[in-house]
Amino acid sequence: MQPKPVAAQAAVRPREFLLEPADNARLANLCGPLDEHLRLVEVRLDVEIRRRGDNFRISGERAGSAEETLRALFSLAAVEAVTPERVHLALREQELGAPAPGGSEDELTVRLPRGAIRARGAHQRDYLAQIRTSDLTFGIGPAGTGKTYLAVSCAVEALQADRVRRIVLVRPAVEAGERLGFLPGDMSQKIDPYLRPMYDALYEMMGFDRVARFIERNVIEVAPLAFMRGRSLNDSFIILDEAQNTTIEQMKMFLTRIGFGSRAVVTGDVTQTDLPAGRQSGLRHVVDVLRGVDGVAFTFFDAQDVVRHPLVQRIVRAYEARGEST
């Protein structure tokens, strides 16, 4: 049997390193209960991790990536609790690559009252930059890529900095294949189920009480798309979510609501359209109509950008391989 070349031997040589400064509480936070977090890194990167105290030994072809991830999480463990979800995000960030040279931390981060949200991967970084510099931004791609979450975070950031006077969150009220029938209650109670994802993001970023006060004062408005006709929205940050469920006419109507001093973000996944058969998605149509128009930016996400549970990424890829919608 021929011996491996020297270069190949070096590539698989175990990596040994210390995580300093020595801090048992921080180390326990990094590793998780019964080293649960280390096991996640092992499975995702196909490596073997052995440790004695703060001394780590990693074997496998991706040992370098595992070391980078553990060092990043060890730094994070000094300021917050490390969870399996946070380990997953760190792994995704490592897989998607480091920021381009010259990019500042402020360009990658959205500062919010309840913490900061960081763009992960090239597409999220481009999307964040486009939202901050373009009057109209489209984020198009599969579920779990952060399209809506980043857009809402930018809206909250703009409101806190007094760059806009209000936030308007819009969704088309289209049933996802089911027939829900009659919904009891007033108009607000009827449309709330369709807009719940928007509320959830706001509550996480600003807190329930603050969001409730802003909604009461009409600083934040959450409304179905049908309510936009005839309006002109000035000094507002406007987000149209689930835009794949707009018709061509509805998309045109929404885009012509943008007033002076306003910024708009449109998000959606053209593979998950719930429109009746025979109706073309306004989101699919607008890509051809507005591509190249000054002041309009497009970011196209793919399965590689999914930052939810790892299974979601595998599901999206499986459907893409079959050429079917998710």
N, C-alpha and C positions, 0 to 999 in steps of 0.2 A: 504494500500500500504506500503510495507516494505521500511524503509529508506535505502539509499545507504550506503555501508560500508564506514568507515572513509577514507580508502585508496582511494576509488573511488571519495569521495568528494574532497580530496586534489588534485586529478589528474585534476579535471575540475575547480578548484578555479581560478578566474581571476588573472592575473599577472599585477602588477603595478610597473612602474619604471620611472626614469628620464633619459633623454639623456643629458649628460654633456660633455663639458662645454656649457653653454647657448649661443646659436648663432642662431639668427633668419634666417640669410641668409643660413647657413648650414642646418638648419631644413627645410627650404623651398625647398632646393635642394633635401633633402632626401624624402620629402613627394610628390613632384611633383605638377603640376598644378591641383588644386581642389582635392588634396590628391590622385591623380591617382595612385601613386606608392603604397600607403597603400591599395588601393582597389585591386591591383594585388596580394599583399601578402594575403589579406583576401580570395580571390577566390582560390588561389593555395593551401593554408593551411587549408581552411575551418575554419577560425577564425573570430572574430569580434574585430576590433580595434577602440578604442575611444581615443581621445587625447585632451588635453587642454594645449596649448603652448608646452613645452617640457616634459609634463607629459603624459605617455601612460598607457592605461589599455587594456589588451588583454584577451578575453574570448575564450575558446575552448580547445579541447584535445591537440592541437598542439601549444598551446600558447608559450611554451618554445622555439620551433623551430622558431616561428615568432619573438620572442624577440631577439634570436641570429642573425637572418637575419637583423633586423632593426639596431642592434648595429653595425654589420659589415658594413652596408650601410652608417650609420652615420659617421663611421671612414673614409670611402671612400669619403663621401661628402665634407670632408675638403680639398681634393686635386684634385677632378675632378667632372665633371657634372654627376649626376646620371640620367640615362635614363631608359625607360621601358626595353630595352634590357639588361642593366646592372642589373636591378632588377631580371630579369629572370635568368641570370647567377648566381647571388647570391643564388637564391632559388635552382637551380640545384646543386650548390656546397654544400649547406646545406643538400639536400636530399641524395647526394652521399657520405656524411660522411666526417669527418675531416681527415687530413693527419695522417699517422701512427706516433706514438711517436718516436722522434729521428730524423725525417726527417727535414733537414734544408730548409730555404726559397729558397736558391740557387738551391736545388735539385728539387724544384717544379716550378721554374720560368725560362723562357728564356729571357735574356736581349737583347734588340734590340735597334737600333738607335732611333726609334720613340716610345719607351716605352717598357713595359715588357708584356709577355704572360705567364699566369699561368695555370698549369695543374689542371684539375678539375675532381675529382673522382679517385678511385683506378686504373682503367684501363688506364686513361690518365697519371697518375703518373708512372705506370709501363712502359708504352710506352715511355715516355720521358727518363726514366732511361736506357731502353734498347737501344734507339737510341744513347745515349751518351757513352755506354760501349760496344756495339756489332758492328761487322763489317757489318752485314746484319740484318735488322729488318723488319718484316712483320707486318703491321697494317691492320687487316681484320675485317670488320663489316659494319653496315648500314650507310646510309648518315647522315651527321650532327653530327658525333661523334668526329670530330676534327682530323681525321687521316692525311689528307693532310696538313691542316693548321699548325699542330704541327711539321710535318716533314719539311715543308718549313721554319718555324721559327728556327728550329735547324740548318738547312743549312745556313741561314743568320748569325746565332750566330757563327757557326764554321768559316765562311768566315771572319767575323769581327775580330775574335781572331787569324787569320792566321793559323788555324789548317788545312785548305784546301786552294788550290789556285783558285778553281773555283767551281761553282755550275752547275750541269747538270740536267735539269728537262725533263722528258720523259713521253709521253703518246701514247698509240696506237691510230691511227686515224681510229676509227670505228664509223660508224653512229649508233645512238641510235634508230634503228628501222625504221628511215625514209630513203627515197632515195633522197639525196640532189642534185644529178646530177652534171653537170659541174660547177665548181667554177672558176670565172675569176681571173686574177692577176698572179703574180709570185709565186714561191714556198712558200715563207714566208707568203704571203697573203692567200694562199690556206689552210695552216695548222694552222694559227693563231686561227680560231674559235674553233678548238679542244683543244687548249692549253690555252684558255682565263682564266680558273680558276686559273692556275698557275701564270699568269701575275697579276691577281687581288690581290692575296695574297702578291706577291712581292711589288706591288705598295703601299699596305697598310703598309707594314713593313719598307720599305726603302725610299719611295717617288718616284714619277714618273721620275724625272730628274736623280736621282742616278741610278735607274734600267736601264734607257736608256743608260747611260754612260757605265755601266758594260756590257750590251748586246753588245754595239758597240765594246768594247775591248775584247769581248769573255770571260769575267770573269763569266758571266752568259750565259748559253746556254739552250735554250728551243727548243726541237726537237721531231719529231715523232719517235716512236720505230724503224721503218724501217731504220732510219739513223744510228743506233747503230752497225749494222753488220760490223765486221772487225776492230772495234776500240778497244783500250785498254785505259781505263781512270784512270790515276794516280793522286794522290793528289786532288781528287775531292769528292764532296758530291753529290751523284746521287740519284734522286728520280724517281721511276716509279709509276705513278698515274694511276688509273682506270685499275689496272693489271688484273681484272677479264676478260678483253677483249683481253688478250694475249692467243695465242695457247701454247701448251706444248713446241713446238719448239722455239717459240719466247721468252718464259720465260727462257729457257735454254740459248739461245743466249744472252739475256740481262745479266743474272747473271754471265756469263763468260766474261763480259766486265770489271768487277771490277779489278782495278789495284792496285799497291802498294800505301799505304798511303790514300786509298779511303775508304769511308763509303757509304753504300747504304741502302735506305729505299724503301720498296714496299708496296703500299696501294691499297685497293680495297674492293669490296663488292661482294661476290660470288653469291648473289641473284639477281644481276642486270647485268647479262651477255648479251652482244649484239652480240655475235658471231653467225655465221650461224648455223642452226640446224645440229646437228651431230658432232659439233666440241667441244671437251672438253676444259674447261677453264684451262689455265696454272697455274692460281693462286690456283684453287681447287686441282690440281694435285701436286703442289709443297709442299703443307702442309704435305702430306704423305711422299714425297721424302726427305725433309730436316728436318723434326721434329727430334730433338735430335742431330743434327749435331753441333759440337763445333763452336762457333762464330756466330751462327744463332739464332735469338730470334723471338718469335711470341707473339703478343697481339691480343686477340679476343674481340671486342667490341660488345655490344648488345643494345637493345632499351633503356635501362636504362641510357646509356651513351650519348644519344642525347642531344646536347646543343644548338640546333637551337630553333625556335619557338615551344612552347609546342605542337602545333598541329602536328608537324613532328613526335614527339615521339609517339603520339597516332596513327598516320598513320602507323608507323613502327610496333607497337604492333599489330594493327589490321591485317596487312598482315601476321605477324608471327603466329598469332592465326589461320589463314586460311591455313598456310603452303604454302603460295604463295610468289613469289618474289615481292619486292617493286620497 
